[in-house]
Amino acid sequence: MDAKDILGLPKNGPLMSQEKKSRPQKESQRKPDGISREVYALTGGIAPLMPTLDINQLKKRALSESEKITWQWLPFTSSARKDNLQLYHWVRVVNGVPPTGDYSFAKYNKSVDLIEYTDEEYEKFLSNPSWTKKETDQLFDLCKRFDLRFVIIADRFPSNRTVEELKDRYYSVSRAITIARAPSPADAVGHPLVKEPYNVSQEIERKRALSMVLSQTKLQERRDTEVLSEAKRISESRKAAKAAEETELPDVSDTAPEGAEKAAGIDVISTSPNAQLPSGIAAPPVSETASTLASLRMLRVYLRTYGLEQMVQAASSSAGLRTIKRVEQTLQDLGVNLKPKVPTKLVCVEHLELRKEILTLLNLQKQVQYKEAEGSSYREGSYFETPGTPPKRAQHATDQDRTFIPDSTSFGGDRAVKRDQKRKGPGRLSEVPSSPAQSKRPRKLKTSDG
């Protein structure tokens, strides 16, 4: 018994049949050949970016039914050999026709093109007291036979000669013949034998150093490795310390060093310790110039015009816009370009020095004007004692006793005058004389007084 039996519903009702009929049937897609099942499940039948080929088709080889292939043991000759030696090997034969042509590996037989000399050339260019003509001929014959394998040549050479001596004689003869046969000395300059001559002493030293390295023990190799690593560490630490010193900015103090003053671009104006500069004159920008130099050093490579612009900006950073314009106007009056046309090192140094001197001149002019204004203000504000002038204290007292009487035409007119008359001040009481004693009304006598 299930839920349909409890509800009294048929097990196979019309609804089930309709639902089954309404579902669309899935179209069966066949996996194409040449694609694995996992790839097809991931892509879902999407066309790949690259065309896929069947691996089985790649392995197939198109063979015509008329071709008959056999392997035969046949003789062959090689052009690389001069003795006409005949050897045998297995050969692939198609339809009974053996292959023709040279041996396939004969093309790898390469020989060295040696320079040959005549008797006249030897007598004229190649004479050497330590070498005879017979030894030289034997050396060149062995070089041609063994393709410049000097270890074998030294083993086969009749006299006791070292490998370095044989090399030196061969390359010196070849170099002399190359220079002698050249139409002009300039034509033989680019030849390798002339451009890079053989050096016997360098070759001997190289082999000695190589043998010494190869004969080292493991302990010596370990020590050499430790020394090299320590030297690398020391060099890296020195580079880091040098970079830190370059990037570190110097402290700005009253007594700046001479190098900082020169780097700042203007000279420090020497004044008395009590003197104060006006607001228009500022101290030399030591820190900004030092930071500019440090930033230029970090660039390693920069244009000289760019460096000049940075130094000019650092030198003029403390000056105002009006002062900078006056410097440029002075340069134009002197007939000097604002930017050098040929910015060599010397020209840039002189240009910066000229700007520094002009800026120093303008600063001195400002200081002179400031001192003159200060002196004139002292002269105008001082009081000189004259015969007809009363003492300062008495004059100051009379000034205090004076009453301020405002103008009647301003600040309210008559109202201000009346208000001032009603006001009783100490100065007004002193000016008005007191009434005489007899003008007072007599006081009535009391009985007690009588």
Disulfide bonds with the S-S distance in Angstrom:
none
